[in-house]
């Protein structure tokens, strides 16, 4: 039986929610790729993130038109689906890391997120 490529084995470089928030607040031009399902993404995500579900990421990578000169942060709910996303992005030549703890850590820190209509759904700290 062949296992899906996107199973979350091992570890990858990561950034904490607090550090990511600080880098975004400082205006760093990070590329955020949220690999959760469209429904999860619509329910709330980090502002500026694009949604590319992990099962579709290989086919959609070119269409995302990511800039190789800018860092990429892969985001999922709990930092499991983002592991294979980071591996795929790094294999494609990107400087990629995952959000440590995923959206659960972002939310636990009380950081802001937006919904599908780009409205703030939770308040910052």
DSSP file (Angstrom, degrees, kcal/mol; ACC not computed):
  #  RESIDUE AA STRUCTURE BP1 BP2  ACC     N-H-->O    O-->H-N    N-H-->O    O-->H-N    TCO  KAPPA ALPHA  PHI   PSI    X-CA   Y-CA   Z-CA
    1    1 A X              0   0    0      0, 0.0     2,-0.5     0, 0.0     0, 0.0   0.000 360.0 360.0 360.0 126.2    0.0    0.0    0.0
    2    2 A X        -     0   0    0      1,-0.0     2,-0.2     0, 0.0     3,-0.1  -0.710 360.0-137.5 -85.1 128.1    1.4    3.4   -1.0
    3    3 A X        -     0   0    0     -2,-0.5    -1,-0.0     1,-0.1     2,-0.0  -0.548  29.0 -96.1 -82.3 148.9    1.1    6.1    1.6
    4    4 A X    >   -     0   0    0     -2,-0.2     3,-1.2     1,-0.1    -1,-0.1  -0.342  28.7-126.1 -61.5 145.5    0.1    9.6    0.7
    5    5 A X  T 3  S+     0   0    0      1,-0.3    -1,-0.1    50,-0.1    -2,-0.0   0.741 102.9  64.5 -63.3 -24.0    3.0   12.0    0.1
    6    6 A X  T 3   +     0   0    0      2,-0.1    78,-0.3    49,-0.0    -1,-0.3   0.264  65.1 131.6 -92.6  12.9    1.6   14.5    2.6
    7    7 A X    <   -     0   0    0     -3,-1.2     2,-1.7     1,-0.1    74,-0.0  -0.438  64.6-118.3 -65.4 140.2    1.8   12.4    5.8
    8    8 A X        +     0   0    0     -2,-0.1     2,-0.4    75,-0.1    -1,-0.1  -0.473  51.0 156.5 -86.4  71.3    3.4   14.5    8.6
    9    9 A X        -     0   0    0     -2,-1.7     2,-0.0     2,-0.0    71,-0.0  -0.764  49.5  -8.0 -96.0 141.0    6.5   12.5    9.5
   10   10 A X  S    S-     0   0    0     -2,-0.4     2,-0.3     2,-0.0    73,-0.1  -0.284  86.4 -67.1  81.6-162.6    9.6   14.2   11.1
   11   11 A X        -     0   0    0     72,-0.1     2,-0.3    -2,-0.0    -2,-0.0  -0.894  34.9-168.8-132.5 161.1   10.3   17.8   11.8
   12   12 A X        -     0   0    0     -2,-0.3    85,-0.1     1,-0.0    86,-0.1  -0.910  42.9 -73.9-140.0 164.1   10.9   20.9    9.8
   13   13 A X        -     0   0    0     -2,-0.3    85,-2.1    83,-0.2     2,-0.3  -0.298  58.3-175.1 -59.3 147.8   12.1   24.5   10.6
   14   14 A X  E     -a   98   0A   0     83,-0.3     2,-0.4    59,-0.1    85,-0.2  -0.940  24.9-142.8-145.0 166.2    9.5   26.5   12.3
   15   15 A X  E     -a   99   0A   0     83,-2.6    85,-2.8    -2,-0.3     2,-0.0  -0.982  28.7-118.3-128.9 140.2    8.6   30.0   13.6
   16   16 A X     >  -     0   0    0     -2,-0.4     4,-2.6    83,-0.2     5,-0.2  -0.319  25.2-113.6 -74.6 161.9    6.6   30.7   16.7
   17   17 A X  H  > S+     0   0    0     83,-0.3     4,-2.7     1,-0.2     5,-0.2   0.912 117.4  50.8 -60.7 -43.4    3.3   32.5   16.6
   18   18 A X  H  > S+     0   0    0      2,-0.2     4,-2.2     1,-0.2    -1,-0.2   0.907 112.1  46.3 -63.6 -41.7    4.8   35.5   18.6
   19   19 A X  H  > S+     0   0    0      2,-0.2     4,-2.6     1,-0.2    -1,-0.2   0.911 112.9  49.5 -68.5 -41.5    7.8   35.7   16.2
   20   20 A X  H  X S+     0   0    0     -4,-2.6     4,-2.5     2,-0.2     5,-0.2   0.934 111.2  49.4 -61.6 -45.6    5.6   35.5   13.1
   21   21 A X  H  X S+     0   0    0     -4,-2.7     4,-2.7     1,-0.2    -1,-0.2   0.910 111.9  48.9 -59.7 -42.8    3.3   38.2   14.4
   22   22 A X  H  X S+     0   0    0     -4,-2.2     4,-2.0     2,-0.2    -1,-0.2   0.913 110.9  49.7 -64.4 -42.7    6.2   40.4   15.2
   23   23 A X  H  <>S+     0   0    0     -4,-2.6     5,-2.3     2,-0.2    -1,-0.2   0.900 113.4  46.3 -64.0 -39.9    7.7   39.9   11.8
   24   24 A X  H ><5S+     0   0    0     -4,-2.5     3,-1.6     1,-0.2    -2,-0.2   0.914 110.8  52.5 -67.8 -42.0    4.4   40.7   10.1
   25   25 A X  H 3<5S+     0   0    0     -4,-2.7    -2,-0.2     1,-0.3    -1,-0.2   0.834 105.5  55.7 -61.2 -32.8    3.9   43.8   12.4
   26   26 A X  T 3<5S-     0   0    0     -4,-2.0    -1,-0.3    -5,-0.2    -2,-0.2   0.509 121.1-110.8 -78.4  -3.8    7.4   45.0   11.3
   27   27 A X  T < 5 +     0   0    0     -3,-1.6    -3,-0.2     1,-0.2    -2,-0.1   0.600  55.6 166.4  87.3  11.5    6.3   44.8    7.7
   28   28 A X      < -     0   0    0     -5,-2.3     2,-2.0    -6,-0.2    -1,-0.2  -0.406  42.1-123.7 -61.7 134.8    8.4   41.9    6.6
   29   29 A X        +     0   0    0     -2,-0.1     2,-0.2     2,-0.0    -1,-0.1  -0.504  46.6 166.5 -85.6  73.4    7.1   40.6    3.3
   30   30 A X        -     0   0    0     -2,-2.0     2,-0.6    40,-0.1    42,-0.2  -0.560  34.0-132.5 -84.9 151.0    6.5   37.0    4.2
   31   31 A X  E     -b   72   0A   0     40,-2.5    42,-3.1    -2,-0.2     2,-0.6  -0.936  21.0-157.9-104.8 122.1    4.4   34.7    2.0
   32   32 A X  E     -b   73   0A   0     -2,-0.6    18,-2.4    16,-0.4     2,-0.6  -0.888   9.4-173.7-107.2 121.8    1.8   32.8    4.0
   33   33 A X  E     -bc  74  50A   0     40,-2.6    42,-2.7    -2,-0.6     2,-0.7  -0.950   8.7-159.3-117.9 112.1    0.4   29.5    2.6
   34   34 A X  E     -bc  75  51A   0     16,-3.2    18,-2.5    -2,-0.6    42,-0.2  -0.816   5.7-171.8 -93.0 116.6   -2.4   28.0    4.6
   35   35 A X        +     0   0    0     40,-3.0    19,-2.2    -2,-0.7    20,-0.2   0.190  47.0 110.7 -99.0  16.8   -2.7   24.3    3.8
   36   36 A X  S    S-     0   0    0     39,-0.4    16,-0.1    17,-0.2    -2,-0.0  -0.247  80.9 -77.2 -78.5 175.6   -5.9   23.6    5.6
   37   37 A X     >  -     0   0    0     16,-0.1     4,-2.5     1,-0.1     5,-0.2  -0.300  43.9-107.9 -68.4 158.3   -9.2   22.8    3.9
   38   38 A X  H  > S+     0   0    0      1,-0.2     4,-2.6     2,-0.2     5,-0.2   0.873 120.4  53.5 -56.2 -37.7  -11.2   25.7    2.3
   39   39 A X  H  > S+     0   0    0      2,-0.2     4,-1.4     1,-0.2    -1,-0.2   0.912 109.3  46.8 -64.8 -42.8  -13.8   25.5    5.1
   40   40 A X  H  4 S+     0   0    0      2,-0.2     4,-0.4     1,-0.2    -2,-0.2   0.917 112.8  50.6 -63.6 -42.3  -11.1   25.8    7.8
   41   41 A X  H >< S+     0   0    0     -4,-2.5     3,-1.5     1,-0.2    -2,-0.2   0.910 107.6  52.5 -62.0 -44.2   -9.6   28.7    6.0
   42   42 A X  H 3< S+     0   0    0     -4,-2.6    74,-1.4     1,-0.3    -1,-0.2   0.815 101.4  63.0 -61.9 -29.7  -12.9   30.5    5.7
   43   43 A X  T 3< S-     0   0    0     -4,-1.4    -1,-0.3     1,-0.3    -2,-0.2   0.594 128.2 -44.0 -73.4 -10.4  -13.4   30.1    9.4
   44   44 A X    <   +     0   0    0     -3,-1.5     2,-0.3    -4,-0.4    -1,-0.3  -0.331  63.4 171.7 146.6 132.4  -10.4   32.2   10.2
   45   45 A X  B     -E  114   0B   0     69,-2.7    69,-3.0    -3,-0.2     2,-0.3  -0.949  44.7 -77.4-150.9 167.6   -6.8   32.7    9.0
   46   46 A X    >   -     0   0    0     -2,-0.3     3,-2.1    67,-0.2    67,-0.2  -0.542  62.6 -99.1 -69.7 132.3   -3.8   34.9    9.3
   47   47 A X  T 3  S+     0   0    0     65,-0.3    -1,-0.1    -2,-0.3     3,-0.1  -0.261 108.2  24.0 -55.5 134.3   -4.3   38.0    7.3
   48   48 A X  T 3  S+     0   0    0      1,-0.3   -16,-0.4    -3,-0.1    -1,-0.3   0.299  89.9 133.9  93.2  -8.3   -2.5   37.8    3.9
   49   49 A X    <   -     0   0    0     -3,-2.1     2,-0.4   -18,-0.1    -1,-0.3  -0.427  45.5-144.8 -74.6 149.0   -2.5   34.1    3.7
   50   50 A X  E     -c   33   0A   0    -18,-2.4   -16,-3.2    -2,-0.1     2,-0.5  -0.883  17.9-124.7-108.6 147.9   -3.5   32.2    0.6
   51   51 A X  E     +c   34   0A   0     -2,-0.4     2,-0.2   -18,-0.2   -16,-0.2  -0.821  39.0 155.6 -99.3 124.8   -5.3   28.9    0.8
   52   52 A X        -     0   0    0    -18,-2.5     5,-0.2    -2,-0.5   -15,-0.1  -0.755  39.5-132.9-144.2  92.5   -3.8   25.8   -0.9
   53   53 A X    >>  -     0   0    0     -2,-0.2     3,-2.2     1,-0.1     4,-1.1  -0.118  21.3-117.5 -49.9 141.8   -5.0   22.6    0.8
   54   54 A X  T 34 S+     0   0    0    -19,-2.2     3,-0.5     1,-0.3     4,-0.5   0.827 113.8  56.9 -53.5 -37.3   -2.2   20.2    1.4
   55   55 A X  T 34 S+     0   0    0      1,-0.2    -1,-0.3   -20,-0.2     4,-0.1   0.697 115.9  37.4 -70.2 -16.6   -3.6   17.5   -0.9
   56   56 A X  T <> S+     0   0    0     -3,-2.2     4,-1.8   -21,-0.1     3,-0.5   0.477  88.1  99.2-107.9  -6.7   -3.6   20.1   -3.8
   57   57 A X  H  X S+     0   0    0     -4,-1.1     4,-1.5    -3,-0.5     3,-0.2   0.869  78.9  52.3 -56.7 -45.6   -0.4   21.9   -3.0
   58   58 A X  H  4 S+     0   0    0     -4,-0.5     4,-0.4     1,-0.2    -1,-0.2   0.908 114.7  43.2 -59.0 -39.4    1.8   20.1   -5.6
   59   59 A X  H  4 S+     0   0    0     -3,-0.5     4,-0.3     1,-0.2    -1,-0.2   0.770 120.6  41.5 -75.5 -25.4   -0.6   20.8   -8.4
   60   60 A X  H  X S+     0   0    0     -4,-1.8     4,-1.4    -3,-0.2    -2,-0.2   0.486  84.7  97.4-100.5  -4.7   -1.2   24.4   -7.3
   61   61 A X  H >X>S+     0   0    0     -4,-1.5     3,-0.6     1,-0.2     5,-0.5   0.907  86.8  44.9 -55.7 -48.3    2.4   25.4   -6.4
   62   62 A X  H >45S+     0   0    0     -4,-0.4     3,-1.4     1,-0.2    -1,-0.2   0.900 109.9  55.9 -62.7 -40.2    3.1   27.1   -9.7
   63   63 A X  H 345S+     0   0    0     -4,-0.3    -1,-0.2     1,-0.3    -2,-0.2   0.742  95.3  66.6 -66.5 -22.5   -0.3   28.9   -9.7
   64   64 A X  H <<5S-     0   0    0     -4,-1.4    -1,-0.3    -3,-0.6    -2,-0.2   0.736  91.4-150.9 -69.5 -20.9    0.5   30.4   -6.3
   65   65 A X  T <<5 -     0   0    0     -3,-1.4    -3,-0.1    -4,-0.5    -2,-0.1   0.892  22.1-173.8  51.6  47.1    3.3   32.4   -8.1
   66   66 A X      < -     0   0    0     -5,-0.5     2,-0.6     1,-0.1    -1,-0.1  -0.409  24.6-119.2 -71.3 148.7    5.4   32.5   -4.9
   67   67 A X    >   -     0   0    0      1,-0.1     3,-1.8     4,-0.1   -36,-0.1  -0.805  10.7-151.7 -92.6 119.1    8.6   34.6   -5.0
   68   68 A X  T 3  S+     0   0    0     -2,-0.6    27,-0.3     1,-0.3    -1,-0.1   0.701  95.1  62.2 -63.2 -18.5   11.8   32.6   -4.4
   69   69 A X  T 3  S+     0   0    0     25,-0.1     2,-0.4     2,-0.1    -1,-0.3   0.559  97.0  68.0 -84.5  -8.2   13.4   35.7   -2.9
   70   70 A X  S <  S-     0   0    0     -3,-1.8    25,-0.3     1,-0.0   -40,-0.1  -0.913  89.1-109.0-116.2 139.9   10.9   36.0   -0.1
   71   71 A X        -     0   0    0     -2,-0.4   -40,-2.5   -42,-0.1     2,-0.4  -0.253  29.1-144.7 -63.3 151.7   10.4   33.6    2.9
   72   72 A X  E     -bd  31  96A   0     23,-2.6    25,-2.0   -42,-0.2     2,-0.5  -0.957   7.4-160.8-119.8 136.9    7.4   31.3    3.0
   73   73 A X  E     -bd  32  97A   0    -42,-3.1   -40,-2.6    -2,-0.4     2,-0.4  -0.978  10.3-151.3-117.4 120.6    5.5   30.3    6.1
   74   74 A X  E     -bd  33  98A   0     23,-3.0    25,-2.2    -2,-0.5     2,-0.4  -0.752  16.4-167.5 -90.7 136.4    3.2   27.2    5.9
   75   75 A X  E     +b   34   0A   0    -42,-2.7   -40,-3.0    -2,-0.4   -39,-0.4  -0.976  17.6 152.9-129.3 135.5    0.3   27.2    8.2
   76   76 A X        -     0   0    0     -2,-0.4    27,-2.6    23,-0.3    28,-0.2  -0.711  56.7 -84.0-138.1-164.1   -2.2   24.5    9.2
   77   77 A X  S    S+     0   0    0     25,-0.3    27,-2.6    -2,-0.2    28,-0.3   0.952 116.4   1.6 -73.1 -48.8   -4.3   23.8   12.3
   78   78 A X  S    S-     0   0    0     24,-0.2    24,-0.2    25,-0.2    23,-0.2   0.173 105.5 -93.4-131.1  18.6   -1.8   22.0   14.5
   79   79 A X  S    S+     0   0    0     22,-0.1    22,-0.1    21,-0.1    23,-0.1   0.841  99.6 101.3  70.9  36.7    1.5   21.9   12.6
   80   80 A X  S >> S+     0   0    0      2,-0.1     3,-0.9     3,-0.1     4,-0.7   0.733  81.2  40.6-109.3 -52.3    1.0   18.5   11.0
   81   81 A X  H 3> S+     0   0    0      1,-0.2     4,-1.0     2,-0.2     3,-0.1   0.777 109.9  62.6 -68.1 -24.6   -0.1   19.2    7.5
   82   82 A X  H 3> S+     0   0    0      1,-0.2     4,-2.6     2,-0.2    -1,-0.2   0.718  87.9  72.7 -74.4 -19.5    2.4   22.0    7.3
   83   83 A X  H <> S+     0   0    0     -3,-0.9     4,-2.0     1,-0.2    -1,-0.2   0.975 103.4  37.4 -59.6 -56.9    5.3   19.6    7.7
   84   84 A X  H  X S+     0   0    0     -4,-0.7     4,-2.5   -78,-0.3    -1,-0.2   0.823 113.8  58.9 -66.8 -26.8    5.0   18.1    4.3
   85   85 A X  H  X S+     0   0    0     -4,-1.0     4,-2.7     2,-0.2    -1,-0.2   0.934 106.2  47.4 -64.1 -44.6    4.2   21.5    2.8
   86   86 A X  H  X S+     0   0    0     -4,-2.6     4,-2.8     2,-0.2     5,-0.2   0.919 111.5  51.1 -62.4 -43.3    7.5   22.9    4.1
   87   87 A X  H  X S+     0   0    0     -4,-2.0     4,-2.4     2,-0.2    -2,-0.2   0.934 111.9  46.7 -59.5 -45.8    9.3   19.9    2.7
   88   88 A X  H  X S+     0   0    0     -4,-2.5     4,-1.4     1,-0.2    -2,-0.2   0.926 113.5  48.4 -62.1 -45.7    7.7   20.4   -0.7
   89   89 A X  H  <>S+     0   0    0     -4,-2.7     5,-2.5     1,-0.2    -2,-0.2   0.896 111.8  49.2 -63.1 -41.1    8.4   24.1   -0.7
   90   90 A X  H ><5S+     0   0    0     -4,-2.8     3,-1.7     1,-0.2    -1,-0.2   0.893 107.9  53.7 -66.7 -39.3   12.0   23.6    0.3
   91   91 A X  H 3<5S+     0   0    0     -4,-2.4    -1,-0.2     1,-0.3    -2,-0.2   0.814 106.0  54.8 -63.1 -28.4   12.5   21.0   -2.5
   92   92 A X  T 3<5S-     0   0    0     -4,-1.4    -1,-0.3    -5,-0.2    -2,-0.2   0.392 128.4 -99.5 -85.9   3.3   11.1   23.7   -4.9
   93   93 A X  T < 5S+     0   0    0     -3,-1.7     2,-0.2     1,-0.3    -3,-0.2   0.587  76.6 136.7  94.8  11.6   13.9   26.1   -3.7
   94   94 A X      < -     0   0    0     -5,-2.5     2,-1.2    -6,-0.1    -1,-0.3  -0.635  61.1-122.9 -91.5 150.2   11.9   28.2   -1.2
   95   95 A X        +     0   0    0    -25,-0.3   -23,-2.6   -27,-0.3     2,-0.4  -0.785  54.5 171.5 -84.3  93.8   13.1   29.4    2.2
   96   96 A X  E     + d   0  72A   0     -2,-1.2     2,-0.3   -25,-0.2   -83,-0.2  -0.869  20.5 167.4-120.2 144.2   10.2   27.8    4.0
   97   97 A X  E     - d   0  73A   0    -25,-2.0   -23,-3.0    -2,-0.4     2,-0.3  -0.895  28.5-119.4-138.0 167.7    9.2   27.2    7.6
   98   98 A X  E     -ad  14  74A   0    -85,-2.1   -83,-2.6    -2,-0.3     2,-0.8  -0.804  28.9-105.4-109.1 157.2    6.0   26.2    9.4
   99   99 A X  E >   -a   15   0A   0    -25,-2.2     3,-2.3    -2,-0.3   -23,-0.3  -0.722  44.7-120.9 -76.0 112.7    4.0   28.0   12.0
  100  100 A X  T 3  S+     0   0    0    -85,-2.8   -83,-0.3    -2,-0.8   -21,-0.1  -0.360  95.0   4.7 -59.3 124.3    4.9   26.1   15.2
  101  101 A X  T >> S-     0   0    0    -23,-0.2     4,-1.2    -2,-0.1     3,-0.6   0.402 105.4-130.2  80.4  -4.5    1.7   24.8   16.7
  102  102 A X  H X>  -     0   0    0     -3,-2.3     4,-1.9   -24,-0.2     3,-0.6  -0.077  61.2 -25.8  60.8-157.2   -0.3   26.0   13.7
  103  103 A X  H 3> S+     0   0    0    -27,-2.6     4,-2.8     1,-0.2     5,-0.2   0.759 134.3  65.6 -64.1 -24.7   -3.5   28.1   14.1
  104  104 A X  H <> S+     0   0    0    -27,-2.6     4,-2.3    -3,-0.6    -1,-0.2   0.925 106.0  42.3 -62.4 -42.3   -4.1   26.5   17.5
  105  105 A X  H <X S+     0   0    0     -4,-1.2     4,-1.7    -3,-0.6    -2,-0.2   0.891 113.3  53.0 -69.5 -40.0   -1.0   28.3   18.8
  106  106 A X  H  <>S+     0   0    0     -4,-1.9     5,-2.0     1,-0.2    -2,-0.2   0.931 113.8  42.9 -59.4 -46.3   -1.9   31.5   16.9
  107  107 A X  H ><5S+     0   0    0     -4,-2.8     3,-1.7     1,-0.2    -2,-0.2   0.888 109.4  56.3 -68.9 -40.0   -5.3   31.5   18.5
  108  108 A X  H 3<5S+     0   0    0     -4,-2.3    -1,-0.2     1,-0.3    -2,-0.2   0.821 105.2  53.6 -62.0 -29.6   -3.9   30.5   22.0
  109  109 A X  T 3<5S-     0   0    0     -4,-1.7    -1,-0.3    -5,-0.1    -2,-0.2   0.497 114.7-120.5 -82.0  -3.4   -1.7   33.6   21.8
  110  110 A X  T < 5 +     0   0    0     -3,-1.7    15,-0.4     1,-0.2    -3,-0.2   0.785  55.5 161.3  71.5  27.3   -4.8   35.8   21.1
  111  111 A X      < -     0   0    0     -5,-2.0    -1,-0.2    13,-0.2    13,-0.1  -0.480  42.3 -96.5 -83.5 154.0   -3.4   36.9   17.7
  112  112 A X        +     0   0    0     -2,-0.1   -65,-0.3     9,-0.0     2,-0.3  -0.323  41.8 176.2 -73.3 148.6   -5.7   38.4   15.1
  113  113 A X  E     - F   0 122B   0      9,-0.7     8,-2.3   -67,-0.2     9,-1.0  -0.964  16.9-140.6-142.9 161.4   -7.2   36.5   12.2
  114  114 A X  E     -EF  45 120B   0    -69,-3.0   -69,-2.7    -2,-0.3     6,-0.2  -0.794  12.7-132.7-119.1 162.7   -9.6   37.3    9.4
  115  115 A X    >   -     0   0    0      4,-1.8     3,-2.3    -2,-0.3   -72,-0.2  -0.313  48.1 -74.0-101.9-169.0  -12.4   35.3    7.9
  116  116 A X  T 3  S+     0   0    0    -74,-1.4   -73,-0.1     1,-0.3   -74,-0.1   0.764 134.0  51.3 -60.2 -26.4  -13.2   34.7    4.2
  117  117 A X  T 3  S-     0   0    0    -75,-0.2    -1,-0.3     2,-0.1     3,-0.1   0.245 118.4-111.4 -95.2  13.3  -14.5   38.2    3.9
  118  118 A X  S <  S+     0   0    0     -3,-2.3     2,-0.4     1,-0.2    -2,-0.1   0.781  70.5 143.5  61.5  29.7  -11.3   39.6    5.4
  119  119 A X        -     0   0    0      1,-0.0    -4,-1.8     2,-0.0     2,-0.4  -0.772  60.9-106.6 -94.1 145.4  -13.2   40.7    8.5
  120  120 A X  E     +F  114   0B   0     -2,-0.4    -6,-0.3    -6,-0.2     3,-0.1  -0.584  38.3 177.9 -70.3 126.2  -11.4   40.5   11.8
  121  121 A X  E     +     0   0B   0     -8,-2.3     2,-0.3    -2,-0.4    -1,-0.2   0.595  67.8  29.5-107.2 -16.1  -12.9   37.6   13.7
  122  122 A X  E    S-F  113   0B   0     -9,-1.0    -9,-0.7   -12,-0.0    -1,-0.3  -0.988  84.3-118.7-138.9 148.8  -10.8   37.6   16.7
  123  123 A X        -     0   0    0     -2,-0.3     2,-0.1   -11,-0.2    -2,-0.0  -0.531  31.9-102.4 -89.5 155.6   -9.1   40.5   18.4
  124  124 A X              0   0    0      1,-0.2   -13,-0.2    -2,-0.2    -1,-0.1  -0.360 360.0 360.0 -72.5 153.4   -5.4   40.9   18.8
  125  125 A X              0   0    0    -15,-0.4    -1,-0.2   -16,-0.2   -14,-0.1   0.508 360.0 360.0   1.5 360.0   -3.7   40.3   22.1
